[in-house]
Amino acid sequence: MLEYLRKVWKVRHFWITLVRNDLRNRYRRSIIGVGWSLLHPIAMTAVLCAVFARLLGADLATYAPYLLAGLVTWNFIVAVLNQGCQCFFVAESYIRQHPAPLAIYPLRTVLGAGIHFLIGLAVVLVFTWCLRGFGNLPALLALLPAVLLLLVVGCSLAVCMGVVNVLFQDSQHLIEILLQILFYATPIIYPAEMLRQRGLATLVAINPLAALLDLVREPIVSGRLPSLGSVGMSAAAAALAAAAAVGILWRFERRLIFYL
Amino acid sequence: MTLIRLDDVSLVFNVRRRGRISLKEYLLNGVFWRRRAETLTIQALEHIDLEVAEGERVGIVGANGAGKSALLKLLAGIYPPTRGRRQVFGQISSLFDIALGFEMDATGWENIAYRGYLQGETPASVQDKMQPIAEFSELGKFLDMPVRYYSSGMMVRLAFSIATAINPDILLVDEVLAAGDAAFQDKAYQRMRGLISRARAVILVSHDAVSLRRLCDRVLWLDHGRIRAAGAADEVIRAYLRQSAEDAGKKAA
């Protein structure tokens, strides 16, 4: 395992270049550039605030940051899953010509999505600070381990989905549908309390994505450290995902080229 | 000292006859006990034994589809052998698709760096190589332009200059002996010769039998995935050319 990571580190200039190229190419002919990737959560937040703040009776000063932080994190997970599915196909010509540890291709995907996520997070922080300031600044330090955990989860998911999608092409479509369903089953648009009040507490409790989102939202919105339950759930989810990724790579990496 | 050893190596591809299988098909076939989408078994290589010692230059000839590229890719570590053992003692540098890794929207200079990183260079070593590569390619001011606007000849020149700016340990070459227009070809060929002489071992696939005779000591003749003949370059190439002429004659008749 360590040997494998060392091999990945050895070719770091290659995948760092791939990440840089991805970012550059995505916005090469664009004026706003990276701003486009922020427009989606900002626009969604604006619309949802206008519509739901009234319906849910939520206080805008808490709801808007809650929504924006949730959307930015959710978009990261969606990007990691969708692009992760494609990551080996996108890199097919490299895989066929140039032997390298296969994990670098999901890694490149997650780093690209991660950079967008961090930019989005920065926007959320600025936005929240302008709107209501931060009650408890030190609590924001909890964001660092949260981001790291999300990156680990992201990499693991990208590896798993990348391999599975090569073996079964339809996986990508299944994931898209699953994500649509999860979007409404996870407290993103509505606060978790709302689901709990209506007897859907179990749904929130077993949803690892809810826990991951809480890791990011709690410090920003309420200035508190995330609950032990959330942390435990997220860590367990990360460990499970990482184990799955290592297992899948170990089993399928050598022969993956025969399925491309 | 042996640098490469293949022990009774076979390579089998199982190709799905009707394209990629979807999850739906997989499940349905399982549920209704229907035959899975038929797979075509392609025996790319069979019972290949090969030993390459330090200082040797081995050529590979064969008809199209004989398995030459498959063998090279197996040696490079891209395909794992289905049976048998592959042992390589040294660092492999491969010249397969020289245009791989070109970023169309980046300038010539940037592409030299990108291709360098793909080949395993660090930012420091790439810096040292930029000027020599640029000079060899003779592209001059064009290097400041995005590669998208190059003619195909210019792209080939740049690709070749970058791909051959290496210090190979074990060199694997797939049909890249020379490239570019007539003026460049001569230079390119000399560059290849230099590369081949610097490497500790070379395996060269080419249809250009004349060059192979000049560049290699030993030649392998691959036919339908098996080694049909192996030995001194002259003999094997002569036998191969004779057979090819016969086959062409038979087809014409």
Boltz contact constraints between the chains, C-beta under 6 A:
constraints:
  - contact:
      token1: [A, 13]
      token2: [B, 117]
      max_distance: 6.0
  - contact:
      token1: [A, 13]
      token2: [B, 122]
      max_distance: 6.0
  - contact:
      token1: [A, 14]
      token2: [B, 117]
      max_distance: 6.0
  - contact:
      token1: [A, 14]
      token2: [B, 118]
      max_distance: 6.0
  - contact:
      token1: [A, 17]
      token2: [B, 114]
      max_distance: 6.0
  - contact:
      token1: [A, 17]
      token2: [B, 117]
      max_distance: 6.0
  - contact:
      token1: [A, 21]
      token2: [B, 103]
      max_distance: 6.0
  - contact:
      token1: [A, 28]
      token2: [B, 105]
      max_distance: 6.0
  - contact:
      token1: [A, 97]
      token2: [B, 96]
      max_distance: 6.0
  - contact:
      token1: [A, 97]
      token2: [B, 97]
      max_distance: 6.0
  - contact:
      token1: [A, 97]
      token2: [B, 100]
      max_distance: 6.0
  - contact:
      token1: [A, 99]
      token2: [B, 76]
      max_distance: 6.0
  - contact:
      token1: [A, 99]
      token2: [B, 77]
      max_distance: 6.0
  - contact:
      token1: [A, 99]
      token2: [B, 78]
      max_distance: 6.0
  - contact:
      token1: [A, 168]
      token2: [B, 23]
      max_distance: 6.0
  - contact:
      token1: [A, 169]
      token2: [B, 20]
      max_distance: 6.0
  - contact:
      token1: [A, 169]
      token2: [B, 22]
      max_distance: 6.0
  - contact:
      token1: [A, 170]
      token2: [B, 22]
      max_distance: 6.0
  - contact:
      token1: [A, 170]
      token2: [B, 23]
      max_distance: 6.0
  - contact:
      token1: [A, 254]
      token2: [B, 80]
      max_distance: 6.0
